[in-house]
């Protein structure tokens, strides 16, 4: 049934006249958590009158995270899709790398700027730079080295910037499978409220989303 809902929200008719609204959310995220989201779908006729009201429930099993779903209107992000390959999923379905950076950059502002653009290029602005780099002018400057844990797809970008700025980048350990603990979620999927006419789902412009192992939809 989730495929039926996805297909419907991706039609031209729905984009022109449909309206999607969250009316209730139950549950929590985390291990063995389930989210139940109740939506109303409404259509409009040529005169703007509401018609064809439908009630839908989306169940997110083993829910991990969600963002932006408490909104009065999802426009223009009303086209649902489920993705299995996305930067928001890297921490769950890619190896985790424990890395070390030796030497403080001579031009820290340029160093952070280069990292920002690399993160944006490879991760579509979905992964915030400050998640890995913070207190640049405090602890990193004083100790001259930095330890960080990153999903493996970010390795090339950070390595490239470090090489440019004369910083030694080393991967000290690769963690995968059960050793990742809570982050070992190979079945994690992304339900995104997107719109490829505005921007691709690979790039963040504030699209709402839910991350979970499985999604089920029911029409009431």
C-alpha positions as CSV (number, residue, x, y, z in Angstrom):
1,X,0.0,0.0,0.0
2,X,2.9,2.4,0.6
3,X,3.7,2.1,-3.1
4,X,0.2,3.2,-4.0
5,X,0.6,6.3,-1.8
6,X,4.0,7.1,-3.2
7,X,2.7,6.8,-6.8
8,X,-0.2,9.0,-6.1
9,X,1.8,11.8,-4.6
10,X,4.1,11.8,-7.6
11,X,1.3,12.4,-10.1
12,X,0.9,15.8,-11.8
13,X,-2.7,15.9,-10.7
14,X,-1.7,15.6,-7.0
15,X,1.0,18.2,-7.4
16,X,-1.4,20.7,-8.9
17,X,-4.5,20.1,-6.7
18,X,-3.4,17.8,-3.8
19,X,-2.8,18.7,-0.2
20,X,-1.0,16.6,2.4
21,X,-1.4,17.4,6.1
22,X,-0.1,15.6,9.3
23,X,-2.8,15.5,11.9
24,X,-1.3,13.1,14.5
25,X,1.9,11.4,15.4
26,X,2.4,8.6,17.9
27,X,5.4,6.7,19.1
28,X,9.1,7.3,19.5
29,X,12.4,6.8,17.7
30,X,15.3,4.6,18.7
31,X,15.8,0.9,19.1
32,X,12.6,-1.1,18.6
33,X,10.5,2.0,18.2
34,X,7.6,2.6,15.9
35,X,6.2,5.8,14.6
36,X,2.5,6.1,13.5
37,X,1.7,9.2,11.4
38,X,-1.8,10.0,10.5
39,X,-2.3,12.2,7.4
40,X,-5.2,13.8,5.6
41,X,-5.1,14.0,1.8
42,X,-7.4,16.6,0.2
43,X,-8.0,17.5,-3.4
44,X,-9.4,20.8,-4.8
45,X,-11.7,21.4,-7.7
46,X,-11.3,24.2,-10.2
47,X,-13.0,26.6,-7.8
48,X,-10.7,25.8,-4.9
49,X,-13.3,23.8,-3.1
50,X,-12.1,20.8,-0.9
51,X,-13.0,17.4,-2.3
52,X,-12.0,13.7,-2.1
53,X,-10.8,13.8,1.5
54,X,-8.8,10.7,2.4
55,X,-7.3,9.5,5.7
56,X,-3.9,7.7,5.6
57,X,-1.6,6.2,8.2
58,X,2.1,5.7,7.6
59,X,3.8,3.3,10.0
60,X,7.6,3.6,10.4
61,X,8.9,0.4,11.9
62,X,12.2,0.6,13.9
63,X,12.2,4.4,13.4
64,X,15.5,6.1,13.8
65,X,15.0,9.8,13.2
66,X,12.7,12.3,11.5
67,X,12.8,16.0,10.7
68,X,10.5,18.7,9.4
69,X,7.3,16.7,9.4
70,X,5.5,19.1,11.8
71,X,4.5,21.6,9.2
72,X,1.2,23.3,8.2
73,X,2.0,22.6,4.6
74,X,4.6,20.4,2.9
75,X,4.5,22.4,-0.3
76,X,6.4,22.2,-2.5
77,X,7.7,18.9,-0.9
78,X,4.7,16.6,-1.4
79,X,6.2,13.9,-3.6
80,X,7.0,10.9,-1.4
81,X,9.9,8.5,-2.2
82,X,11.7,5.8,-0.3
83,X,15.5,5.7,-0.8
84,X,18.0,3.1,0.3
85,X,21.1,5.1,-0.9
86,X,21.4,8.6,0.5
87,X,23.9,10.7,2.6
88,X,21.4,10.6,5.6
89,X,21.8,6.8,5.6
90,X,25.6,6.6,5.4
91,X,26.1,6.4,9.1
92,X,23.9,3.4,9.2
93,X,24.8,1.4,6.1
94,X,28.5,2.2,5.6
95,X,31.6,1.5,7.7
96,X,32.6,4.0,10.3
97,X,36.1,5.3,10.1
98,X,38.0,6.5,13.2
99,X,40.5,9.1,11.8
100,X,43.3,11.3,13.1
101,X,44.4,14.7,11.7
102,X,47.9,15.8,12.6
103,X,48.9,19.5,12.3
104,X,46.8,22.6,12.6
105,X,46.0,24.4,9.3
106,X,48.0,27.6,8.7
107,X,44.8,29.1,7.3
108,X,41.9,27.7,9.4
109,X,39.2,29.8,7.7
110,X,40.2,28.5,4.2
111,X,40.5,25.0,5.6
112,X,37.0,25.0,7.0
113,X,35.7,26.7,3.8
114,X,37.2,24.0,1.6
115,X,35.7,21.3,3.9
116,X,32.3,23.0,3.7
117,X,32.3,22.9,-0.1
118,X,33.6,19.3,-0.2
119,X,30.9,18.2,2.3
120,X,28.3,20.0,0.1
121,X,29.6,18.4,-3.0
122,X,29.7,14.8,-1.8
123,X,26.8,14.9,0.7
124,X,24.4,17.4,-0.8
125,X,24.4,19.6,2.3
126,X,22.7,16.8,4.2
127,X,25.6,16.3,6.6
128,X,26.5,19.4,8.6
129,X,30.2,20.1,8.8
130,X,30.0,21.0,12.5
131,X,29.0,17.4,13.2
132,X,32.7,16.5,12.7
133,X,34.6,19.8,13.1
134,X,34.1,22.1,16.0
135,X,36.1,24.1,18.5
136,X,38.7,24.8,15.7
137,X,40.4,27.6,17.5
138,X,40.4,25.9,20.9
139,X,41.2,22.2,21.3
140,X,42.4,21.6,17.7
141,X,44.7,24.6,17.8
142,X,46.2,23.8,21.2
143,X,46.7,20.1,20.6
144,X,47.7,20.2,16.9
145,X,45.7,17.1,16.2
146,X,42.1,16.0,15.8
147,X,40.2,12.8,16.2
148,X,36.9,12.2,14.4
149,X,34.6,9.4,13.4
150,X,33.1,9.7,9.9
151,X,31.0,7.4,7.5
152,X,33.4,6.0,4.9
153,X,31.9,8.0,1.9
154,X,33.3,11.2,3.5
155,X,36.9,9.9,3.5
156,X,37.9,11.1,0.1
157,X,36.6,14.7,0.6
158,X,38.4,15.2,4.0
159,X,41.6,13.5,2.7
160,X,41.6,15.9,-0.3
161,X,41.3,19.0,1.8
162,X,43.9,17.8,4.3
163,X,46.4,17.1,1.5
164,X,45.9,20.7,0.2
165,X,46.6,22.2,3.6
166,X,49.5,20.0,4.4
167,X,47.7,18.0,7.2
168,X,48.4,14.4,7.8
169,X,45.2,12.4,7.5
170,X,45.2,8.8,8.9
171,X,42.5,6.2,9.2
172,X,43.2,4.5,12.5
173,X,40.4,2.0,12.5
174,X,37.4,0.9,10.4
175,X,34.3,-0.3,12.3
176,X,31.6,-2.3,10.6
177,X,28.7,-4.6,11.4
178,X,27.8,-5.3,15.0
179,X,30.8,-3.4,16.2
180,X,29.0,-0.2,15.2
181,X,26.5,-0.8,17.9
182,X,23.3,1.3,17.5
183,X,24.5,2.6,14.1
184,X,24.5,-0.9,12.6
185,X,21.3,-0.5,10.7
186,X,21.9,-2.0,7.3
187,X,18.1,-2.1,6.5
188,X,17.6,1.6,7.2
189,X,15.6,3.5,4.6
190,X,14.7,7.1,4.0
191,X,11.1,8.2,3.4
192,X,11.6,11.7,2.0
193,X,9.0,14.4,1.2
194,X,10.6,15.8,-1.9
195,X,10.0,17.4,-5.2
196,X,12.5,16.8,-8.1
197,X,11.0,19.9,-9.9
198,X,12.5,22.0,-7.1
199,X,15.7,20.1,-6.3
200,X,16.9,16.5,-6.4
201,X,16.5,14.4,-3.2
202,X,20.3,14.1,-3.0
203,X,20.5,17.8,-2.1
204,X,19.0,19.4,1.0
205,X,16.7,22.3,0.8
206,X,14.9,21.5,4.0
207,X,12.8,18.5,2.8
208,X,11.0,16.6,5.6
209,X,12.0,13.0,6.1
210,X,11.8,9.9,8.2
211,X,14.4,7.2,8.7
212,X,13.3,3.7,9.6
213,X,13.8,0.1,8.7
214,X,10.4,-0.4,7.1
215,X,7.4,1.8,6.0
216,X,3.8,0.6,5.8
217,X,0.8,2.7,4.6
218,X,-2.9,2.1,5.3
219,X,-5.8,4.0,3.9
220,X,-8.6,4.3,6.4
